[in-house]
Amino acid sequence: MAKKAPTQTRETWLTAALEQLREHGPGGLAIDKIARRLGVTRGSFYHHFDNLDAFIEELPTYWMHQYQPTPFEVIVEWEPKVEGWVRKVVCDYIPNMGRMRYDAAMRAWSQTHDPALRAVCEVDGARLEMLTRFFQHFGCGDCAEPSAILAYSMIVGVDGVCRWGPEERELISKQIIAIQQSCRLQD
């Protein structure tokens, strides 16, 4: 009896394309390459998508919807204290939920692909808004937005320079807490 190929969905194809993008850049976004990754024929692709161009145009939107931050109110419910909240977000939530997994690839692609640039800008905006609300919620006034930008830059920078290890995550969480404490003293 022949082994039946796994059932593919639009989401399966899009997720596999994100992996291809992460591992091989935009050149990895070929139907045959993604089909090989999934262990299916290219005909499966056309069951879900009209053509490669439409698929590639949809990919940044898919990434954007998958990797927007959880609403601030939900995260604050998880941990109401500032130090615990920062550690939970930086050390657990971001790396374990895969929130930054495809960011570097999408940022690199955004240099040459306008839909990717729009998606990166929207995701960055949502994440910055969440961090700004964090700084406001935990006592920062006028410096909440610049503090959020600094904190987010550290998070993105560490992910872009190296892969997050426990030591780097802990260091970033301590620095964000120090920024928040400094901000509260200034206001």
N, C-alpha and C positions, 0 to 999 in steps of 0.2 A: 504494500500500500504506500503510495507516494505521500510524502510529507506536505501538508497544506501550508502555503505561505501565510504569515500573519496578516490579519486585516489591518489596512492602513486607513488613516483618517487625514483630513486636512491638517489637523494639529500635529499628527505624527510626521507628516512631510515638512511642515514648518519648523518643528523642533529639530529634525534631522538637518535641515538647511542651516539653522543657527549653529549647530555643531560643525558643519562643513565650513561655515564662515569663520568660526573661531579657530579651527585647525588649519584652514587652507586659504583664508581670505576670500575675496569676491570670486576668484577663479575657481573656487570649489563649488560654486552655485550652478552646477550643471545637472540636468535631469539624470543623466546616466550615473554620475558620481553619487548623487543622493539616493537613487534607486539601489545602487550597489550597497551603500551603507545600510539601507533598510532590508536588503535581501529580497527585493521585488523587481519586477520588470518596469520599464519606463511607461508602459501602458497604464499602470496603476496611477501614475501621475495625472494622466489626462482624464481619469475618472473624477478627479477633484479640482483640477485647474485647467483653464483654457489654453494657456501657453506659459512659457518660461518668463516672459516679460511681466505678465500679470502677477505671477507668483513672486517674482523679485520685488515688484512694487508693494505687494502685501506683506512681505517679510518684516520690514521695519515697524509697521503698525502692529503686527502680531507681537513682536518683541516688546513694543511700548506697552501694550495692554497686559502682557504677562509680568512685566518687571517694574511697573509703577509701584510706589511704596504703599504699604498698608496704611489706611487712614490714621492720622495722629491719635485720634480719640481711642482707637482700638489698642494702639501700642501703649498709651498712658495707662489704660486699664490693666495691662499685663504687669506694669511696674510703676508705682506712683512716686518713687524716690529717684532723684536725679542720677545718682551714681549707679544705681541698679538699672535704671532705664538706659543709660548710655552703654553700659556693659552688655545688657541684653540685646540692644540693637546692633552694636558694633561687633561683639564677640559671638553672638548666637544667631540673631535674625538675618543679618546680611550674608554671612558665609554659608549658613546651613540651609537657607531658603534659596540659595543660588541667585540672589538678587544682583550680584555683580558679575556673574559667570560669563555673560556675553558682552559686557560693557566695552571692553577694550576693542573687540572686533567691530562692534557697531560704531564706536567712535572713529576708528580707522576708516571704516567704510564711508562714514559721513563726510569725509574729506572730498569724496568724488561722487557721492550719490545723494541728491537732494532729499528724497523721502527718508533716508537714514538720518540726515542732518535734522530734519523736522522732528523725527521721533526722539532723537537724542536731546534736542532742546526741550521738548515737552516733558520727557522723563526727568531731566535735570531740574526743570522748573518745579515739578511736583515734589521731588525730593528736597529741593531747597525750601519750598514752602513748608514741608513737614518739619525740617530742622529749624526754620525760623519760628514756627509755632512752639517747638520744644524750648528754644531759648526764651521766648516770651512767657511761656507757661511756668518756667522755672526761674523767673525773676529778672530777666533782662528786658530792658525797655528799648531805648534808642539803638543799642548795639546788637539787637537780636539778629537783624539781617546780615550785617557784616560778619558776625560770629558764625552764623549758619554757612556763609560762603567759605569762610576759613575752615570750618569743620568738614564740610563736604569736599573741599579741595584736598584735605588730608586723606579722607577716605578714598577718593578717586585716585589720588596720587600713589598711595601705598598699593592699591590694586594694580595700577598701571606699571609700577616699577618692579614689583615682585608679587609673588603669590602670597596671599595672606597666611601667615602662620600664627599660632597662639600668642607669641611674643609681640608681633606687630599689632595684632588686634588689641591686645591689652595696652600697649603704648598709646595707640590712637585714642582708646577710650579714656585713658588718664589725661591726655592732652585736651580732649573735648571737655572733660569735667573742669579742668583748669581754666579753659576759656570761659566756660559758664560762670565759674566762681569769680573770675576777674571782671567779667561783664557786670555781674550783680553789684560788685563793689563800686564800679564806675557810675552806675545809674542812681 
